[in-house]
């Protein structure tokens, strides 16, 4: 509120969509009370209505919707200016790129309030002031992105309740415990050393492929119909001796080069 009152653009960020939705609703209620959002409803979708002064965030690229010499891009934020004849909205880009008209179909499917965004959705976005809601479980990749969105200042607010960063389904608690300075520092220190990239499917696939290549490289290739002989363990040799009443014969596997030579000679 202080940033907006001073004429600055502020962007709030959180890890979960539930937190983002709650932040947007609270910010819009404050804007309505302060008169920054006013007037009649200009457009209405299934989940929200739009008035003059609303902040809107686009969630999909659309090259058909021109903004100056470019187009509407995922993550762009706009001020709502007026109603468009087809049930859409005339909007003004917050970064000064210009105005465009968002049709009703785009509003219904790909537009949301723009006071807050998920950290993933804020990648590439820039605001005068960046504000992060941080919960235990945050990782360093998301912490870095969120704390570098503000041109002038970046702030972080730490809460003690944990969300589910992978499922994005937990709702913010209305009675979240107030954390001490020490607890807040601990949460941020833990986030700074927690690597979130290892959770991605691409990283797991790469790790699996690397392990498979290492295993295949260590195992000699067999010709069709050939089986790589298994090397008996010491326990298996002792068991053989007990069963047959004889001393186990030591097993000396042939070097890979000799096995290859015999195979070729056939």
N, C-alpha and C positions, 0 to 999 in steps of 0.2 A: 504494500500500500504506500509506503514512504517513497519507494522508487517511482511508482506511477505518478504520485503527487508531484514529484520533482521533474516530471517530463521524461523519465527514463523508461526504457523497455525492459521489463523483468520477465524471466522465464524460470518457472519452477520445474524441478525434475524429481522423479522417484523411480525405483526399480520396478514396482508392480503396477499394473494397470488399475487395480483397485485404489491404490493411493493416488494415482493421477486423476482418476474420476472424482475422488473426494476433494482434491485440491482445486480442480476446475470449478466444481459446484460452489465451494466456499469463496473462491476468488470472484466468481460471477455475482454471488449474493452481495459481497462487499462493494462491487462495482455498481450494482443496482442501487444500493443504499446511498452511495456517494454521488450518484447521478452521472457517472461515467458511461453507463449503459442506460438508455432511456428511450421513451417513445413507444409507439405501438409495435406489435409483432410484425416483422417484415416477411418472414418465411417460417415455415414450421415443418419439421421432419418427425419421424416416429419417436425420436428420443430427446429432441431439444427444439427450442424456438430461438429465433434470431432477431435482435433489435439493433438499432444504431449504436455503435460503440463496442459491440461484442468483439472479442478476439477470436479469430477462426484459424485453425491449423489444418492444412491440406495433408491428406494421408496417401495420395497417389499421384504419380506423374501423369500429366495429360498434355500432350503436345498440341492438342486442338485448342487449348485455352491459353491464349497469348497474354504475356505480361511484358510490355515493351518489346524488346528484341529477343526475348526468351519465352518460356512457357511455365505453366504451373508445375511445381515440383513437390515431391513428397517432403514434408517438413516445413514448407513455406507457411508463414503466418501473415494474417491480414486483419485490418480493421474493417468491420462492416459499415458501409456508407449509406446504402439505400437499397430498395427493392428493385428487382429486374422484372420486366413484363411477363416472363414465362414462369414466375414463381421462384426464380433464382435470386441471387444477391449481387450487388455491385460492391466490390471489396477493394481496399487499398493496401498494397504490400507494405509491411512494416519497415523493410530495409530501403524503401524509396524507389523500388524498381518500377512502380506505376500501378495503374488500376486494371481490373479485369472483371468479367462477369462469370460467376459460377452458376451453372444451370441447376435446376431443382434436382435432377438425377444425381449430380455430383455431390450436392449437399447431403442428400439422403444416404449415400453409400460411402463417401470418402472425406467427410468434413467433421471436425469435432471442435470443441472449445479449445482456445489456444493459450490459456494462462499457464498450463502445465503440460508436460510431455514425459513419456518414458525416457530413460537415459538412452536407450537404443534409438528411439525416434528422434532424439535431439542431436545425434551425430551429424556434424556439418552445419548445425544451426549456430547462430551468434546473437547475443542480446547484450544490452548495456550491463545488466545485472543477472548473474546466475545464482539460483538458490536450490540447494540439494536437500532432500529429505533422505537421511541415511539411516538404515536399520542394520542390526547385526546380520551378517551373511553377505554383505556387499563385498565385491571383489575389486582388485586394483584397476582392472580395465575400465569398469564402469565408474569408479571413483575418479580416474583421470579424465574421462570424457566429461563428466558432470562438472568438475572443478575447473574446466577450461572453456566453458561456453560464454562466460561474461567478459565483455570488453574492458570494463572498468573495475568491477569487483565480483568476487565469487564468495558465497556464503554456504555453510552447511549446518543443518539442524539434525541432531541425533536423537533418536527415540530408542527406548529399551526393548520394545516388542519386536519380534522377529516375523518377517513375512516369508513367503515361499518364492524365492527369486526365479526358480525354474518354471513353476506352473503359473505364476502371476495371478493367483486366485484369492489370496488372503485379503480380507477387508481391513482397513485401518481401525485400530481399537479406539473407542471414544474415551477410554480411561487409561491411555498409555502411561506407563510409569515414567515419572520425571527422572532423568539420569543425572548423575553427578558429573563434574568436570572430568574426574578420573575415569569413569565409565565411558564417557564420550571419547576420550583420548584412546582408551583401549579398543573401542569399536573401530576407530579410524586406523589405528596401528594394525589391527587384524585385517582390515580391508586392504591395507597397503601391501601385505605379504601374501594375500590369498589370490591365487591364479585362477581366473574364471575361464580362460580360453581352453583349458583341458577338458571342460565339460562339453565342448562342441562336438558334433558328430564327425565333422571333418578331421578334427584332431585324433579322435578315437580310431577312425578308419586308417589314417596315416600310421598310427602306432601299430595297429594290427598288421598292416602291410609290411612295415619294417621288421616286425618279429617273424613274419612268414618268410621274408627274404633271408633273414639271418639263419633260420632253421634249415631252409632249402640249400643254402650255401654250405652249411656244415655237413649235410647229409649227402653221400655219394649218389649220383644218378644211376638208376638201374636200366638195363636193357629190357625190352619186352620179354616176359617169361622168366626173368631173373628176380631173385629176392635178396635183399641185403641181409646178410647173416646177422643174427642178434648176438651180442656179446654177453655171455652168461655172467651173472653177478657172483661175487664170492660166496654168498649164501646159497645160491643155486648149485655151485660146485660142491659145497659141503653136503648138501642134501643128496646129490648124486652119489657121493662116496658112501654115505650111510645106506642107501638103497641097494647098491651093488656090491658092497663089501670090499671096495677097492679104493685106492687113492685117486682123487680126481686128477684127470689130465689137464694140465694148464692149457689155457686157450690163448693163442697168439694170433690175432687177426693179421691178415696180410696187409702190407701197405697198399694204399689206394692205387699207386702206380703199377704194382705187380698185378692187382686184380684187373686193371684196365688192359694190361698187356695180354693176359690170358684170354680175356674176353675177345680181343681183336684177333688173336691167333685162331679162334674158332671160325 
